[in-house]
Amino acid sequence: MSDAPPSASAPTASAPTASAPTASAPVVLLLQGPRSPFLARLADALAARGARVERVLFCPGDALFWRGRPAVRFRGREGDWPGFVRRLMLERAVTDVLGLGDGRIWHRTAFAEARALGVRVHVLEQGYLRPGRLTLEPDRLGGWRPGPGDLDGPDAEPAPAFRSSFAAFAAMDAAHHLANFALGWARYPHYRSHELHGPVAEWAGWARKALTAPRRARGRRRALAALDRTSGPVFLLALQLETDFQVRDHGPPGGLRAALAAVAASFAAHAPPDATLVVKPHPLDPGLTPWRRLLRESPAGGRALWLDGGDLDALLKRCAGVVTVNSTVGLAALGAGAPVALLGRAVYEDLAWRGPLDGFWRAPPAPGPARVAAFRGALARATQLRGAFDGEGMAPGAEAVAAAVLARAGEGA
C-alpha cells in the first residue's frame, strides 16, 4: 500500500486481477464507497471482467473494508487533493472513476479533474426505486432526464427485497468510525469526514432513541389513531437526513429546518381547515434535531401529527399530497397516485408540482398513472441496478455495477 504522491510511487497499487488486463483494458479508479465490503466485491467483479482497478484510501475506515488490497493512501490536506488525483489519473492511465455520491469534497474535486481529462465519471448511490436497487449515473447524480423514445417502454419490474440486518449495518458503521478514532490521527492526520455530526453525537442520539423506544411507540400509536379519526385531506411532509448531500446541495437555503418552517407556515395559512399535516422523520435520523418540538411550535402545530415510524406505503395511499425536498419517497408517492411538491431539485421533478407551495394544498394535480409508470420504467432502465450495499444484495449489486461500468466504457460514454 502506497502513501507517496503518485509521481513518486510505482504504478503497482491496483487490486488483484482475475484475468490479466490488456493494454487497452479499462482502468477504474475507486474513491470512497459505502461502509461495507461492497467496493472490495466490486473490485473483484471488475477484475474478473478484465479491468484494472486502482483505489485511493482516505481514512482507516476505508482501509478496513478494503481488506489489505493494494491501494494508494491520500494523507495530504484538502488543498493537495486536486493535483494528487490528477497526477494519479494520468500516471495510472485511468479511464473511469467511481465514488459514492458526488457531494463530498474528495469526489466533487476528483470528478471535476476527471472531466477535464476526459475520464468517465460514474456516481453510485442508493436506488431511486426501492427496495432492492442501486443507482449508477454517468457524470453526476440526478442528471438523468428521459430522451426521445425513453418513455415508450413498460413500468419497472419489482426488484427483490434482499435480506439485510440493521445490526450488521450498525456494526460496520461503528467499525468504520472506531478505526478512524484509533488510527486516523497517525495515518491520515488531515482527513475530515463529510458528515455534519460526529460519530459520538450520532451514537448518543441512537442510544437515546433506544432508551425512548417504548415512549416513541406509544406516540406512534396515538398519531395513527388520530389519523384514523381524520376525515379531511391528509398531507405528508417526508423529512430526509440533514447530512444528505441531496438536501445540502440541491435543497432550499437553510436546509431541512427552513423547509419544515416554510411548509408549516404555508400549510397553516392555505390548507383547507379540515386538512392534517403528517410529518415523518427519516428512518435513520439519529434524533439530534428536535423535529417534533419544532413542529409543535410551528404555525401548523395544532393541525399536525408527528409520525415516527409506521407503514409508509399505507400512508401514501391515504395522502392527498406529499411534500419533500427531493426524497425518493416522492417517487413512491407518485407511484401510489399522490401528487408531490418538491422543495429542491430531483430526478423526477418533471412529474412534480411546479407552482408555489401555497397553491398545492387546495387542488394538487397528480400525473396520470401511465405517465408515472413510463417514467419509472425509463428511470430503471437508465440508472437502476438490482442489488444492495450490504447483506444478501451486496454480491449481485457489485456484479451489476461492474457490468454497467464496463458496458459504458465499451460504448465510450
N, C-alpha and C positions, 0 to 999 in steps of 0.2 A: 504494500500500500504506500502510495507516494504522497508526500505533503509539500514537495518542492513545486515552485512555479512550473507550468508546463514546459517552458523553454529550457528548463534545467533538468527535466526528468526524461528518462527513456520512454518512448511511446509503447509501453507494455502493460499499462494499467487497464486492461479490458477484462470483462467477465469471461469465464471459461466457455469455450465453444464446443458444441456437439459435432459440428462439421466445419472444416477449415474454410473461412471466408475467402472469397476471391478478391482480386484487386478492385473489382467494381462492385463488391457487395456493399449494401448499406451499412453505415456506421451510426449507431443510435446512441446518443448521449442521454443518460437518465439523470434527472435532478432529484428534487425531493418528492416523495410519494406518501401514501398512507402509512399509518403506524401499524404495520403488519409486514409479513414477508412477501407482500404482493410484488414489489419490484424485483426481488430475487427470483420469484417464479416467472415474471415477465422476461427477465434477462435470459433464463433458461429457454423459454419459448422462442425468443428472438434468435438466440444462438443455434437452436435446433433447426431453424429455417435458413441458416447460413449467414446471418448478420453478425457484425462485430459490435459488442456492447462496451461503452465507456460509462463510468459512473463518477459523479462528484458527491462526496460526503461533506456535510456542513456541520455536523454535530455528532456526539456519541450515540444519540438515539437513531440517527440514520445508519451508523455503522452496526448497531445491534441487530437490525433486521436484514442487513446485507450479508451477514454470516461469514465474515472473513474473506470475502471475494476481493480480487484486486480492484482498486479504485484510486482516485485522486482525492486527497483531502484539501479542502479550501479552509485555510486558517487565518486568512487576512481580514482586513476591515472592509466595510461596505464599499468604500471608495476604490478598493483594489479589485473588486469583482468584475467590472466590465472588461478591463484589459486582460484579466486572468482567463475569463471564459472565452474571450475572443481568440486568445493565443491557443487555448486548448482545442477549440473547434478547428482552427487552421492546422495545427500540428498533428492532430489525430484524424484529419480529413473527415470530420463529422458531416453526415448528410441529413440527419434527423435529430431533433432534440425533443424530449418529452418531460413534462412535470405535472404534478397535481395542482390544478388551478393556475391562473395567470396573475393573481393579485400580489402574492408575496414578492418582496423586492428582488430576491435571487432569480425568480422565474421571469418577472417583468423585464429585468435587465438582460437576462440571457436570451429571452425571446426577441428582444429588440436587436441585439447583436446578431442573432441567427438570421433574422430577416435581412439585415444589411449584407450578410454574407451569402444569401441565397440558400440557407439551410432550412429545411422544412420544420415547422413547429407543430407539435401535437399536444393538445391540452386535455388532460384526463380529469374526470370529476365523477361524483355520484350521478346516478342516472336521472334524467329529466322525467322518465316514465318509470315509476317504482311500483313494487319492489322488483328485484332480480335483474336490474340493468345498470350498466355503467355508461358514462358519456365520454366520447372521444371526438374532439372537434379540431379541425385544422386552424392554425393561426391564433384564434382567440376564443374564449368561452362566450357562448351566447351570440356568436356571429352568424350562425346559420339562418338563412331565410329560404323559403321554398322558391324554386325556379319554375320556368315553364314546364308543364307536364308532371311536376313532382306531386301534385295533389290529385292525380288521376288514379292512384293505387288504393289498396284496401287499408283499413284501420290496422294498427299494430296488434299483433297477436299477443295474448297474455304470456308473460315470461314466468318461469318457475320462481317461486319464493324460496331461495336457497336457505337452508338452516344455518343459523349462526347463534353465537352465545354472547349476550351482553357482558357476562362476567369475563369471558375471554377478551372481548374488545376492551373492557376497562383495564384488564391486567396488562395488555400490550401498551395501552396509553400510559399506564403507571410506569412500566418498564422503560419506555422511551424517556420519560421525564427523570426517572431516577438515574439513568445512565448519564443524562446531561448534568444532573446535580453532582454526581460523583466524579465525573471525568472532564466535564466541559471546560472548567476553569484552566486546566492544564493543557488539554489537547486542542481545544477550539476557543481560545480566550475571547474572541471578538464576536462570537455568534450571538445573535439576538432573535428570538422567536417572533413570528409574525402575529402571534395571538395577542389579544388585548389584555387578558388576565393571566397571571402566572399560575403554575400548577398548584401551588399551595392554596391560593384563593379558590381555585376550582374544586380541589379536593374538599376543602372546608364547606363549600356550597353543597357538594354531593352528600357530605356527612350530615348536614342539616336536613337535606331532603329525605335521607334515610330515616332520621330520627322523627321527622314530622310526617312520615308516610301515612299513618293512621288518620291524622287530622286532615291531610290533603284528600284522602279517600272519602272522608265524611263530607268535605266541601264539594267534591266532585258529585257525590250522590245528591246533595242539596241543589246544585246547579242543574243537574239533569232533571230532577223533579220539577224545578221551576220552569225549565224549558218545556216539559210536558204540559204544563198548565198554560203555556203561552198560545194564544190563538192568532196573534198578529204575525207579520213577516219577521223572519229571523235573518240577521246578517252576521257573518263571521269575519273577524279580523285574525288572520293567521300570522303569528309572530315568527320570526326567524332567530338565528343566533346572532348576537351583536358582533361576534368576531368574523362572521361570514363575509367574505370579500364581495359577494353579490350585493350585500347591503352597503358595505363600506365604499365600494367603487361605483355601483350602479343604482344606489338608493337615493332618497331625498337628503338634502342637507340636514345635519343634526341626528341622522341615524334613526334607530328604532324608537327612541324616546320621543323625538319630534314627530315621528309617524303616528305613534299612539295618541299624542296630544291633538294632532290635526284631525285624525279620524274621529276621535271622541267629540271634538268641538263641532265638526261638520254633522255628525250623526245627531247630536243634541239639538242642533238648530234646524235641520232639514229633513230628518227621517219622519215617517208617519208616527203619530202619538202612540200607537199600539205596537210599534216595532221594538225588537230586542236586539242588542248588540252582544254577541258572544265573542270573547277574546280568549284565544287558545295559545299557550306558550309552545315553543318547540320542544319535542320530547327530550332532547339532550341539553336543554337550558339548565345550567348549574345553579340557578337561583340566586345569582349575585345582584341582580337588579330587582327592585321591589315593584314588579309589574302590577301585582294585584292592588297594592296601595295607590300607585299612580292612576290606575283605572278607577278606583273608588273615589279618588279626589278630583277626577276629571268631570267636565260638564255632563258626560253621559253616565256617570256613576250610578244614578238611580234606575237607569234603564239598561244596565249592562250586567252580564254574567261572566265570571271568571271560570273557565273550564279547563282544569289541569288534568289532561288525560281524556279517556272516553274513546268511543268508536268514531273515527273521523269520517269514514265512508257513510255511516248512518247520518251523521250531522250534515254532510254535504247534500244529501238527498232532501233535507229539510230546509236548506238555505234559500232565501230569496236572492242572495248575492254574497260574494266573498271579496274581501279587500286584503291585499297583501303587498309587500314591497315588490318581491319578484319570486316568491317561493314556488316550488314545484307543486304545492297544494293547489295553486291556481290552475295548473293543468288538470289535476284530479277533479277540481270543481267544474271545469268546462266539460269534462267527460261525464259528470253527473248531471249536466244540464243547467248548472248555476252560472249566472253572469259573473264576471270578475273585473274588479277595478284594480289597476296597478299603480303603485306609488313610485316605482322605479322602472328600469329597463329590464326586459325579459325576452327570451327567445320566442315566446308566444304572444308578444304584445299586440300583434295584428288581430288577435281574437278578443282582446280585452276592451273594456270601456275606455274611450278616448277623451271624454268630456270632463268638466270639473267634477270633483267628488260630490259637491253639494247636490248635483242632479242625479247621482247614482241611486240614492235612497228611494226615489219615488217610482220610477218606471225603468229599471235597468234592463236593456235588451240582452238576450243571450244569443250567441251564434248558433245556427242550426246544427243538429246532431251530425248531419252528413259532412258539413264543413269541418267540424271538430275532429271527426273520425279520419277524414282525409289528411288533416294536418298532423295528427298523431302518427298516422302511418308513414307519412313522408319524413317526419322527425326521427322516427325509429329507424327507418332505412338509412338515413344520412348520418346519424350521430349516436345511435344507441346500440350497445353490445350486451349480450347476456353474460352475467357474472356478478361478482361482488368483490370487495377488497379484503374480506376475511371469511372465515368459515367455509362452508361447503362450496360456495361460489367462487372462491379465490382461484382455483386451478382453471376452471373453464373461462373465467374472466381474463386471466393472464394470456391464455391461448387466443382468445378472441381479440384482445388488444394487439398482441404481436402480429396476428394475421392482418388486422386492419392497417397497422402502421406500415407493414411491408407491402401491402397492396397499394397504398398511396405512394410509397416510394417507387413501386414499379410503374405507376401511372405518371410519375414525375410531378405529382400535385404539390 
